[in-house]
Amino acid sequence: MKTKLHRQVILLGLVSLFTDIASEMLYPVTPIFLTTVLGSSMAMVGIIEGIAEFIAAILKGYFGNLSDKVGRRSIFVTIGYSLSAISKPLPGIFQNIPTVFITRVTDRIGKGIRTAPRDALLGSYSDGNSGAVFGFHRAMDTLGAAIGPVAALMLLKIYPENYQLIFLVAFIPSVIAVSFTLMIKDKANTTEKRKKYDYLEFLKSSPKSYKRILFLLAAFSLVNSSDVFLIIKSRDISESSTLAIFGYIFYNIVYAATSYPMGHLSDKIGKKKVFTFGLILFSLVYFGFALVPDIYLLWLLFALYGIYAASTEGISKAWISDLISDENRGTAIGLATLIMGVCVMLGSFVTGILWDKFGSQIPFIISASVSLLLAFIVWIKK
């Protein structure tokens, strides 16, 4: 098992670092910009987010499969990150709701194009250390997610309510990210003799272990709703939007710090054990948010949530990467991300309905209970 990371893995990590700095600068700003500056309704915010994420989920599946068929990954990485970069500054130049909609959709199209090919490329550069490879990438990605909101808050502190400036500044790290993609290369000797599958053919011929992981990820994604609900819940507990945002930043810092160690650990003791541990942590966090509304406990819960994410998100892709050969890896990861994206969207919709009808406690308890049940099933299953 190799411990040293390939140069291409490090380059892909840098691409994600700078992209997420840009994206997360805009994540907390965009809904505020829409509602306070452009006068948008919350329903419109929801429609924009829903359409954008659905498009991303569909495209992740399609382009993962396409990258297998053409035998190239790097071209999709460059195109995907470039599209996202181009979209970033537009609302700072053209200040209207249709522009924000186009920007958000274009950004998600870029994400849909690049995600599965990029993850398949990461898998091709692993050699018995897939957990460390994906853990490092998640660490860099999440570090950007921690830096981005801090940068946005600092700009708003210096230039109050100048949201347009943030859209323009976010273009800078995006361009840096795209420049790194120009150095990304496909691994030699991985483009020959590729059997071209569509998704149904691949699913029929794929190993049972992959199908079990697919079912597990789908079931878990249905109860793993958007992080926005955790932010709202923490705001309700703390009665402070600022504390809620800082809790989210703290979660990302812990996530970034623990992703590589958890990935490395999964290479030693197995992906299944680390993933199961992550499910248990998720359950504890959601039970905590549901049953113990204590402002001081929030920091512990966000820390545990960061370790949970480090134990599952990159690990699941490394797990799939270990099971599927390179020639079908884009299809395998693309199908998994497609199903997970649709299930998270459905789960978030149901969570919102349950929250409105019964309060926040019920959906949190349901998510915690199902996660704990899945952890038990995974643990006893050979």
Secondary structure as GFF3:
##gff-version 3
##sequence-region A 1 382
A	DSSP	alpha_helix	7	26	.	.	.	ID=ss1
A	DSSP	alpha_helix	29	32	.	.	.	ID=ss2
A	DSSP	pi_helix	33	37	.	.	.	ID=ss3
A	DSSP	alpha_helix	42	70	.	.	.	ID=ss4
A	DSSP	alpha_helix	74	87	.	.	.	ID=ss5
A	DSSP	alpha_helix	90	93	.	.	.	ID=ss6
A	DSSP	alpha_helix	97	124	.	.	.	ID=ss7
A	DSSP	alpha_helix	130	158	.	.	.	ID=ss8
A	DSSP	alpha_helix	163	169	.	.	.	ID=ss9
A	DSSP	alpha_helix	171	181	.	.	.	ID=ss10
A	DSSP	alpha_helix	199	205	.	.	.	ID=ss11
A	DSSP	alpha_helix	208	223	.	.	.	ID=ss12
A	DSSP	alpha_helix	228	238	.	.	.	ID=ss13
A	DSSP	alpha_helix	241	269	.	.	.	ID=ss14
A	DSSP	alpha_helix	271	291	.	.	.	ID=ss15
A	DSSP	alpha_helix	297	323	.	.	.	ID=ss16
A	DSSP	three_ten_helix	326	328	.	.	.	ID=ss17
A	DSSP	alpha_helix	329	358	.	.	.	ID=ss18
A	DSSP	alpha_helix	361	380	.	.	.	ID=ss19
###
